[in-house]
Amino acid sequence: MMESKRLILRKINHDDFDKLAKILKDAEVMYAWEHTFSDKQVSAWIDNQIKRYDEDGIGYLLAIDKQTNQAVGQIGLLHQTINQEKYWDIGYILAKEYWHKGYATEGARACIDYAFNVLNADKVICDIRPQNIASTEVAIRLGMARIGEFVKRYNGKDMVHDIYEIRKTNYKA
């Protein structure tokens, strides 16, 4: 679906179960979600991405390092409704051995380019838990600015999320 200098971003399928389970079952990686996933939840996650592809044309994508052919994580565009407004939201979840190497920023930048140039979006957001400093730093590196917050109900719990936004008119590719 997309490429960057070091990454191929492609649709997730059920053959990717082990790659995704490694990430979604890692408590360090999933700390902002406040839980790890079971096998059943990993399968449901894959089903949900396939459903997103059918409904929105995109969702989380498997991010593969071009040189090593290893999955570094998942990065993608998610169609979200926040406070009755629809957004294209960038999500990124990387395996911890790939943290702090620029993959999230690089993959997210490819998603912004896709949103603005293919989907004709006028803005793109990231919704990030305030304690997730690394993800906040990615959003800032992308040129996003915090525009507010909202409470997301997830897994039976209310979780505050900051909203970072970039507008097409302010974007420098």
N, C-alpha and C positions, 0 to 999 in steps of 0.2 A: 504493500500500500504506500509506504513512504521510505525514503532513505535520507540519511545524513552522512556526514563525512565518515563516521565510524560505525553507524548502525543501519540495520535493515529493520523496519517495523512492519510486521505482517500479522494477519488475523490469527487469533488463537483457535486451536481445535483440540479435540479430546486426546490426540497424540501428545499434547503438551502437558498432560496431567503431572508427570513427575517434576518437570521444570517449575510449574506453578506451585505445586505442593511444597517444594523446597522453600519457596519464598513465603507463601501464605501460612505455613506452619511454623515459621521462625518468629519467636516472641520478640526478639530485638527489632526485626523488620516491622512487625505489626503493632508496635507499642502504641501508636496513635489511634489504632482501631480498638485497642484494649482487649483483644482476644486473638487467638490463633484459629486456624480453620481445621476442621476435621476433613477426612477424605470425602465425605458426603458434601460438605460445604465447598470444597475445591471443585468437585464435579458440577455443583449448582452454579458456581462462579463461571465456569467455562460455558455452561448452558446460557447463562445470563449474557455473556459477551456475544455468543452466537445470535441470541435474540436481538441484541443491540445492533449487530451488523445488518440483520434483516430489517429492523425498524428504522434505524438512523443512518445506516451505511458505514458506521464506524463505532468504535468502543475502545476498550483497552486492547493494545496490540502487543505481541511478544517482541521485545527489543533484543536483537541478536547482534553481537559484535561481528563485524565483517571479517576481521582477521582470524579470530579463533573459532567462529561459528558457535560460540557459547551464548546461551540466553543470559542477559544481564538483568532482565526484569521485564516489567510491562509498563508501557507508556501509551497514553491515548487520549482521545477526545470523547467526552461523555456529554450527552444531551441532558441537561439538568433544569429543573424548575425550582427556583429559590424565591420565596416571597412573591409568588404568582408571576415571576418573570422567567422567561426561558433563556438559557445561556448555553454556550459551548464551553465546557469545563475541562481543563487539562488535568489528568491524573498520572501519577508516576509512583511505582513501587519497585524498588530495586533490591536484588540480593545484596546482602551486606558487604560481600567481598568486592562489589562494584561501587560502593559509596565513595564520595569525594574524588571522583575521577572525571567529572563533567558529563557523564552519560545522561543524567536526568535533564540537565539544562539543554544539552544537544538534542535529545529526543523531544523535549517539550517545544523547543524552537521549531523543529520540523512540524509539530502539530499546529503551532500558531500559523506557520506559513500555509499549511493545508487549510486551516479554518478560514483564513483571509483570502487565499487565492483560489481555492476549489469550492468551499462551502459558501463563500461570499459573506462571511460573518463580519459584523462591524465592531465586535468586541469579543474577547475571550477572557475567561476567568480561571482562577485556581481557588478552590475552597480548602482551607488548611486549618488544622487544629493549632491554636496559638502556641502550644508547647512544642510543636514540630518545627524547630528552628531551622533544620537543614532544608526542609521544603519551603519555608518562608524565604530563605536565602536564594533558592532557585528562582522563585517568583520575582524577587527583586532583581536578580541578574538578567532576567528576561525583560526587564523594563516595566514590570507590573507595579501598580500602586494599590495599597490597601484602601478599599472604598467602604468597608463596613464589616458587619458580622451577622450571623444568623445561627439559630439553633437547629441542628439536624437530629432527628430522632433516629437512632441506629441501635439495633440489637437491644431494644427495650430501654435505652438510655438517651437522655438529652445531652448532646455534645455541642459546645460552642465551636464555631468555625469562623475564621476570618475570611473575607472575600478580597482577593487581589484581582485586578483587572488591567488589561491593556486594550486600547482601542486601535483600530486599523489606522486611523489618522495619525497616531503617535508612534507607530511601529517602525523600527529600523531593522530590516532583514539582515 
